[in-house]
Amino acid sequence: MWHYRELFYFLVWRDVRIRYRQTLLGAAWAIIQPLFGMVVFTLFFGNLAKMPSDGIPYPIFFYSTLLPWTYFSTAINFSGNSLIGNAQLIRKVYFPRVTLPVASVLGGLLDFAIAFLILVGMMFYFKTGFGWGLLLWPVLILELLLLALGIGMFLAALNVRYRDVKYAIPFVVQLWLFVTPIIWPMSIVPEKFRLLVQLNPLTGVMETFRSTLFPGREIQWQALLLSAALTVIMLAVGWIYFRKTERTFSDMI
């Protein structure tokens, strides 16, 4: 990848440009998606369903995890379809194919940075303050990126062989949203079932994203370390499967 770094930089920048080319609102979509999701969840799950928020204002409770979730889900969608979407390029010239899913995953970080500014504004509005836990966010973002990359590489390679994978990705991602503590807090899960919930690699990450925003809020290190271990495993599985099937991409795509 270092040898092809100029192509890699071009692919990342191209993915960013294509995402908003010929759109009316442009980069504002990076803010609209998590912001409107927060509004809907606050109205229905917060005000109507009275979902517990552990004392956190509902808008911040939902937005603090919808922000990383939006990045993660978008990264999986784009990286999972990155090989099929660049079929002509793959047929014409050789380059490390892994640069395509990697570029798709990295391209979403700009959206994350833009949408993060809204979270900062909300923290000031609700006067919740900032804790030292925010220093963990770069680590959490890196873990989220690696998890999305591992899954994205696996799905991208699988998508070359089975084209219906591209239809399954949005469905699986939507289901994943509801089994991850984004709409609901871990505190509502009975103690005997918490380990089972923590086997979801996103559980520890999302709970930590939320916990680090508030001084004095306890971070569940066990859940975070378990998420990190699962991330490493899924990254390794995705990489091995991608490398194993890479030689057949040009013929099958």
C-alpha positions as CSV (number, residue, x, y, z in Angstrom):
1,M,0.0,0.0,0.0
2,W,2.9,2.3,0.7
3,H,4.2,1.7,-2.9
4,Y,0.8,2.7,-4.2
5,R,0.2,5.5,-1.7
6,E,-0.6,8.1,-4.4
7,L,-3.4,5.9,-5.8
8,F,-4.6,5.3,-2.2
9,Y,-4.8,9.0,-1.4
10,F,-6.6,9.6,-4.7
11,L,-9.2,6.8,-3.9
12,V,-9.9,8.3,-0.4
13,W,-10.4,11.8,-1.9
14,R,-12.5,10.4,-4.7
15,D,-14.8,8.6,-2.3
16,V,-15.3,11.8,-0.4
17,R,-16.1,13.8,-3.5
18,I,-18.4,11.2,-5.1
19,R,-20.4,11.0,-1.9
20,Y,-21.6,14.6,-2.3
21,R,-21.2,15.3,-6.0
22,Q,-24.4,16.8,-7.5
23,T,-26.2,16.9,-4.2
24,L,-28.2,19.9,-3.1
25,L,-27.0,20.0,0.5
26,G,-23.5,18.6,0.0
27,A,-21.6,17.9,3.2
28,A,-24.6,18.9,5.3
29,W,-25.8,15.3,4.9
30,A,-23.1,14.3,7.3
31,I,-25.0,16.3,10.0
32,I,-28.5,15.6,8.8
33,Q,-28.5,11.9,9.2
34,P,-27.4,11.5,12.9
35,L,-29.2,14.8,13.8
36,F,-32.6,13.7,12.4
37,G,-32.1,10.2,13.9
38,M,-31.5,11.8,17.3
39,V,-34.7,13.9,16.9
40,V,-36.8,10.9,16.0
41,F,-35.4,8.7,18.8
42,T,-35.9,11.5,21.3
43,L,-39.5,11.9,20.4
44,F,-40.5,8.3,20.2
45,F,-38.2,6.4,22.5
46,G,-37.5,9.2,24.9
47,N,-40.7,11.3,25.3
48,L,-43.3,8.6,24.3
49,A,-41.7,5.3,25.3
50,K,-39.8,6.8,28.2
51,M,-36.7,4.8,27.6
52,P,-34.3,5.2,30.5
53,S,-31.3,7.4,29.7
54,D,-29.3,7.0,33.0
55,G,-29.8,10.6,33.8
56,I,-28.4,11.9,30.5
57,P,-30.5,14.4,28.5
58,Y,-32.2,12.4,25.8
59,P,-30.7,14.3,22.8
60,I,-27.2,13.7,24.0
61,F,-27.9,10.2,25.1
62,F,-29.0,9.2,21.5
63,Y,-26.7,11.5,19.5
64,S,-23.5,10.4,21.4
65,T,-23.9,6.9,20.0
66,L,-25.8,7.7,16.7
67,L,-22.7,9.7,15.7
68,P,-20.3,6.7,15.7
69,W,-23.0,4.4,14.6
70,T,-23.7,6.5,11.5
71,Y,-20.0,6.4,10.6
72,F,-19.8,2.6,11.2
73,S,-22.9,1.7,9.2
74,T,-21.8,4.0,6.3
75,A,-18.3,2.6,6.3
76,I,-19.6,-1.0,6.1
77,N,-22.0,-0.1,3.3
78,F,-19.4,1.6,1.2
79,S,-16.5,-0.8,1.9
80,G,-18.8,-3.9,1.3
81,N,-19.6,-2.6,-2.2
82,S,-16.2,-1.1,-2.9
83,L,-15.0,-3.9,-5.2
84,I,-18.2,-4.2,-7.2
85,G,-18.4,-0.5,-7.6
86,N,-14.9,-0.4,-9.0
87,A,-15.1,-3.4,-11.3
88,Q,-13.8,-1.5,-14.4
89,L,-10.7,-0.3,-12.5
90,I,-10.0,-3.8,-11.1
91,R,-10.2,-5.4,-14.6
92,K,-7.9,-2.8,-16.2
93,V,-4.9,-2.4,-13.9
94,Y,-3.2,-4.1,-11.0
95,F,-3.0,-2.5,-7.6
96,P,-3.5,-3.8,-4.0
97,R,-7.3,-4.5,-4.0
98,V,-7.4,-3.9,-0.3
99,T,-7.0,-0.2,-0.9
100,L,-10.6,0.0,-2.1
101,P,-12.3,-1.0,1.2
102,V,-9.7,0.8,3.2
103,A,-10.3,4.0,1.2
104,S,-14.1,3.6,1.8
105,V,-13.6,3.3,5.5
106,L,-11.3,6.2,5.9
107,G,-13.4,8.5,3.7
108,G,-16.2,8.5,6.3
109,L,-14.0,10.1,8.9
110,L,-14.6,13.5,7.4
111,D,-18.3,13.1,7.9
112,F,-17.6,12.0,11.5
113,A,-15.5,15.1,12.2
114,I,-18.2,17.4,10.8
115,A,-21.0,15.8,12.7
116,F,-18.9,15.8,15.9
117,L,-19.2,19.7,16.0
118,I,-22.9,19.3,16.6
119,L,-22.2,17.1,19.6
120,V,-19.9,19.8,21.0
121,G,-22.6,22.4,20.6
122,M,-25.2,20.2,22.3
123,M,-22.8,19.7,25.3
124,F,-22.5,23.4,25.7
125,Y,-26.3,23.9,25.3
126,F,-27.2,21.3,28.0
127,K,-24.2,22.4,30.2
128,T,-23.1,18.9,30.7
129,G,-19.4,19.7,30.8
130,F,-16.6,17.7,29.4
131,G,-14.7,14.9,31.1
132,W,-11.1,13.6,30.6
133,G,-12.7,10.6,29.1
134,L,-12.9,12.5,25.8
135,L,-9.2,11.7,25.4
136,L,-10.3,8.1,24.7
137,W,-12.3,9.1,21.6
138,P,-9.3,8.8,19.2
139,V,-8.8,5.2,20.5
140,L,-12.5,4.4,20.2
141,I,-12.6,5.8,16.7
142,L,-9.6,3.7,15.7
143,E,-11.3,0.6,17.1
144,L,-14.5,1.4,15.3
145,L,-12.5,2.0,12.1
146,L,-10.7,-1.4,12.4
147,L,-13.9,-3.2,13.1
148,A,-15.6,-1.6,10.1
149,L,-12.5,-2.5,8.0
150,G,-12.5,-6.1,9.0
151,I,-16.2,-6.6,8.3
152,G,-16.0,-4.4,5.1
153,M,-13.1,-6.5,3.7
154,F,-15.0,-9.7,4.4
155,L,-18.2,-8.5,2.8
156,A,-16.4,-6.9,-0.2
157,A,-14.8,-10.2,-1.0
158,L,-18.0,-12.2,-0.4
159,N,-19.9,-9.7,-2.6
160,V,-17.7,-10.5,-5.6
161,R,-18.8,-14.2,-5.3
162,Y,-22.4,-13.7,-4.2
163,R,-24.0,-10.5,-5.6
164,D,-27.0,-10.7,-3.3
165,V,-24.7,-9.7,-0.4
166,K,-25.2,-6.0,-1.4
167,Y,-28.9,-6.4,-0.7
168,A,-28.2,-8.2,2.6
169,I,-25.9,-5.5,4.0
170,P,-28.5,-2.8,4.6
171,F,-30.8,-5.3,6.2
172,V,-28.1,-6.7,8.6
173,V,-27.0,-3.2,9.5
174,Q,-30.5,-2.2,10.4
175,L,-31.0,-5.2,12.6
176,W,-27.6,-4.5,14.2
177,L,-28.7,-1.1,15.3
178,F,-31.4,-2.5,17.5
179,V,-29.2,-5.1,19.2
180,T,-26.6,-2.5,20.1
181,P,-27.0,-0.1,23.1
182,I,-27.7,2.9,21.1
183,I,-31.4,3.4,21.6
184,W,-31.3,1.7,25.0
185,P,-28.7,1.7,27.9
186,M,-26.9,-1.4,29.2
187,S,-28.5,-0.7,32.6
188,I,-31.8,-2.2,31.5
189,V,-30.1,-5.6,30.7
190,P,-30.3,-8.1,33.5
191,E,-26.9,-8.9,35.0
192,K,-27.0,-12.6,33.9
193,F,-27.4,-11.5,30.2
194,R,-24.9,-8.8,30.0
195,L,-22.0,-11.0,28.9
196,L,-24.1,-12.2,26.0
197,V,-24.9,-8.6,25.0
198,Q,-21.2,-7.8,25.3
199,L,-20.4,-10.4,22.7
200,N,-21.6,-7.8,20.2
201,P,-18.3,-6.1,19.4
202,L,-20.1,-2.7,19.2
203,T,-21.5,-2.9,22.8
204,G,-18.3,-1.9,24.7
205,V,-17.4,0.8,22.1
206,M,-20.8,2.5,22.1
207,E,-21.2,2.4,25.9
208,T,-17.7,3.9,26.2
209,F,-18.5,6.6,23.7
210,R,-21.4,7.6,25.8
211,S,-19.7,7.2,29.2
212,T,-16.6,9.4,28.3
213,L,-18.8,12.4,27.7
214,F,-19.7,12.9,31.4
215,P,-17.2,13.4,34.3
216,G,-17.5,10.8,37.0
217,R,-19.4,8.3,34.8
218,E,-17.9,4.8,35.1
219,I,-16.3,3.2,32.0
220,Q,-17.0,-0.5,31.6
221,W,-13.4,-1.5,30.9
222,Q,-14.3,-5.2,30.7
223,A,-16.8,-4.6,27.9
224,L,-14.4,-2.3,26.1
225,L,-11.5,-4.9,26.2
226,L,-13.8,-7.6,25.0
227,S,-14.9,-5.4,22.1
228,A,-11.2,-4.7,21.3
229,A,-10.5,-8.5,21.3
230,L,-13.4,-9.2,19.1
231,T,-12.4,-6.4,16.7
232,V,-8.9,-7.9,16.3
233,I,-10.5,-11.3,15.6
234,M,-12.9,-9.9,13.0
235,L,-10.1,-7.8,11.4
236,A,-7.9,-10.9,11.1
237,V,-10.8,-13.0,9.6
238,G,-11.7,-10.3,7.1
239,W,-8.0,-9.8,6.1
240,I,-7.4,-13.5,5.7
241,Y,-10.5,-14.1,3.7
242,F,-9.8,-11.1,1.5
243,R,-6.3,-12.2,0.7
244,K,-7.4,-15.7,0.1
245,T,-9.9,-14.7,-2.5
246,E,-8.1,-11.7,-4.0
247,R,-6.6,-13.6,-6.9
248,T,-10.0,-14.5,-8.3
249,F,-11.5,-10.9,-8.2
250,S,-10.5,-10.0,-11.8
251,D,-12.1,-13.2,-13.2
252,M,-15.3,-13.2,-11.2
253,I,-16.1,-9.5,-11.1
